[in-house]
Amino acid sequence: MPLHIEDLTPAIGSVIGDIDIADAAVLDRHGAALRKALLDRQVIFFRGQNLSPAAQVRLATVFGQARPLSSTFPSHPDDPCLEILESKGRRTGTDVWHADMTWQTSPPIAACLFAVEVPRTGGDTLWASMTAAHDAIDPQLRAYLASLQAVHNWETPELLESLRSKRDAPEQYARMRDAYPPIAHPVIVTHPETDRQILYVNEFYTTELLGVTRSESDALLRHLTSLAHVPEWQVRFRWEPGSVAIWDNRSTQHYAVNDYHPTRRLMHRVAIHGRAASDHGSTERRQFGLGA
């Protein structure tokens, strides 16, 4: 039977129903269709799931490779590839439009987020299609942007505050600075599987455009990062316990609404990285030529 897919908006986001994604046999049977749905819709959702850490990591590997964490969130004791996102609606940096870990040479290609405990109301997440944002830019401006690179840096006030709360804060800060210096990525990138063009800057991690004046950089970044705010290429998802979201981290940005303090919100996330060349018969391609 084909997947039951309900599109939530014309531009982005679909709910996939009547499937138990904790069942390895189900994933084997529908893996190709799930990967296609993710590429087509950029973020896909599931309701009423029961995922152990092992099952969530297995689900993530349908779309790529799960690796031990390289973010600032704590890892789950049962699996080093699973990170724990726990909040009570305080500002953590997730309430800013961003793609995950764009300050890395090869950021995750996707992510899998499972709702363990959520507020009765509030705590929604929004996603924006950055392919739709790219396509809305004037062609002459797009041509100019295609020649530019932008700097991405993890040292935001929110992540620095998170690091300061850890017992080994000075040592971890030194490790992060050594492992992840500021890095330049192209402003316009090509999706390696769909060949669609993506606007690849975000207001959280992108700090400046290279090769232009500071004033031009600031003005252009204000305009470009604001394109994630346009409702026509957004989808908003209301979480329930057992909900799952899987998104393409290359072609989307997301925003977690912090409107639920002091209620607890507990999520499990797996960052998904690119596969080896032989997987699914694909040809190995560098994600974007990032870090060049």
N, C-alpha and C positions, 0 to 999 in steps of 0.2 A: 504494500500500500504506500502511496506517496505521502509525504509529510503534509500535515494540516497547517498551513501558513496563513496568518491574518496580518496584512499590512496595517500599520498604525497611522502612518502619514504617507503621502506620495513620495517624499524624498528619502526617508530613512526609518528603519525600525519595523520589526515584525515579531509577533508572538507565534511560537510553534507549539501546537497543542497535541494532546493524545500520544505522548511519548514519554517513556521512562528512561531518562538519560543516565540513571545509575546502573542500568543493565548493559554490561559489556557487549552482549550479543546484539542488542538494539543499536548500539553505536557502530558496531561492525557493519550492520545492515544499512544504516542510514548515514554513515560518515561522509560519503561524497555529497549527498544532498544537503547535509548540514553545512559543509564547507561552501557549497555554492550559494546557499541562502545567506551566509555571512558576507560573502563577497558582493552579492546583489543588494543586500539591505543594510550592510555596514554595522548593524547591531541587531542581535536576535535575543528573544526573551522566552523563558519557560516558567510555568507556574507549578506549584504543588510538588516540588521535587524533594527527595531525601538523600542528600549527598554526604557520605563520610569523606574525610580528607583524601583517602585513597581513590574514592569514586570521582571526586572533583578533579584530582590530578589526571586521572585516566580520561575524563571528559576533555580536559584541556589538550591532551595529546592528540585528539582527533584533528586539531587545528594547527599543531606545531609541537615544539619541544618545551617541556617544563624543566626549569633549571632552578637551583638554589637561589635564594633572593639576593638582589643587589639594590634594594630600596632601603628606606629608613624605617619601615614598619617591622614589627617583630614577626618571627616565623612561628608556625604552629609546631608544638612539640612532637606531633605524629608524622610530620613531613616537612623537610626544609624547603620544599618548593611552594608551600602554602603560607601566605602571610595573613596576619590578623589585623583587621581594620576595626577598631573600637573607638566610639566617640559618644559624647553626650551633647552634641550640637555646638561645641566650641569651635572656634576658627582653627582649622588644621591645614588650610591650603587647598582642600578639596572643593571649597566653594569659590573657585576661580576656574574659568574655562582653561582647559589644558588637555594635552595628551600625556600619557604616562612616560616618565623617564626619558624625555627627548634630550636630556643632557648626557646621554650615553652615546657611544659611537654607533652601536646598533640597538636602538630601543626595541622593546617588545613589539611584535607585530600584532598582538591581540591580547586580550585579558578575559578571564572568566571569574565572575563575581557571584557569590552565593550568599543569600540573606539568611542568617542564623536567627537573629533577633532584631526586630524593627519596631519603631514607634507605632502607636495606633494611628496617628496621623502625622504627616510631615516626613522629612527625610527622603523625598523623591530624588531621582537623578535624571538629568537631562543630557542628551547627546546631540551634537550638531554635525552635519555632513560637511566636511571641508572640501569635498569634490564639488558639491553644490555651491559653496562659497567661492571656490576658484572660478567656476563657470560663470558666476555673476559679475566678475571683475571685467572692466573694459578691456578689450583685446590689446590695445596699445599699452595699457598699464601692465597687463599680464606679460607681454613680451619684455618689458623692462624688468619686471620682478624676476623673470626666469634667469636673468644674468646675475642676480644677487645671492649672497649667502647671509645667514643670520647666526648670531651667537646665542647658544643655549647654556644656561648655568643653573645648577641645582641649589646654589646658596641663596635661597629665598628666606625672608624672615620666618615664615612658618616652619620650614624644614630645619632651620637653625634652632628654633625654639624647641622643636621635637628632639633634636639631638641633645640639647642642654639638659633635658629631663632624664637622660640615661646616666647610669652610674659610671660608665667609662666614656663620658662625653668627650674629653680632650683627645683620647686615643682614637675614638671613632671619627671625630671631626678630621683629625690628621689623616686617617686612612681614606676617608671620602675625598679630601682635597687632593691627595696623591693619586687616587685611582680615577677621579673624574674631574679633571680640569675643564674650564669652559671650552666648548666645542662648536664648530661652525657646521651648519647644515644648509643645503639649498633652500631658498624661500619657496620655490615651486618644485615639487618632486613628482615622479611618475610611479604609480602603484605597480609593483612588479607582476601582479597577476591579472589585473583588469586593464592596465595601460591608461587608466584615467589620471588626470592631473589633479594634484592636491595642493592646497595652500597650507604650508607647513611652518607656521609660526603660531605661538600662543602667548597669552598675556601673563602666564605664570613663569615660564622658564626662558622665554626669548627676551634678550636684553638689548640687542642693538643689531642694526643692519651694517654690513661691512661695505666699505668703498663709497660711502656717502657721508655728508656732514652729520653731526649729532642732531641738529634741528630737523633735517630731512628724515633721518632715521626715526626720531621720536614721532614725527607727524605721520609717517607711513605706518609705523607699527600701531599707533592708535587706531588708524583706519582699518588696517588688516585684521588686527585681533578683535575688533568690534564686529566683524562679519560672523563670528560664532554666535552672536546674540540675536540673529535674525530668526523669528519664529517659523518662517516658511521652510527652513531646512533643519528643524529641530524635532526631536521626539522627547516626551516626558514620561517617565515610568514610575508608577507607584508600587513600592515594594510590599510584599507580604512574606511571612516566614516560608521558606522553601522556594522563593523566586530565584531565578538565575538570569544573569545578563552576560552575553559574550559579545565583545565589540572588537572591531578592526581598529587597532590603535594607530594605524597609518592614516586612515581616511577620515577619522572622527576626532572630535574633542568632547569632553564631558564636564559636567558641573554637578557636584553633590550639594543639595540644598541643606543648609544648616539652620533649620527652623524648629528643632524638636527638643531643645534644652529644657529640662535636665534628663529627658528620657534616654535610655541606653540604645545604641544602635551597634550591632555586632555583625560584621561581614567577613567572609573568607574569600581571598583573592589568589588566583594563580596567574602570573605573567607568562605569556606564551611567546616563544621565540621561533625563528625560522627553522625550517627542516633542512636535513641534508639533501644533496642533489638527487639521490636515488628514491626518496620517499614520494609515493604517489606518481612515480614516473615523471617527475618534474625536472626541469633544468635549473641548476643552481644559478641564482642571480643575486648580486648584492642588493640589499633592501632598497636603497635609494642612491647608492654611491655616497652614503653618509660618511662623514669623518675624513673625506678626501682632502 
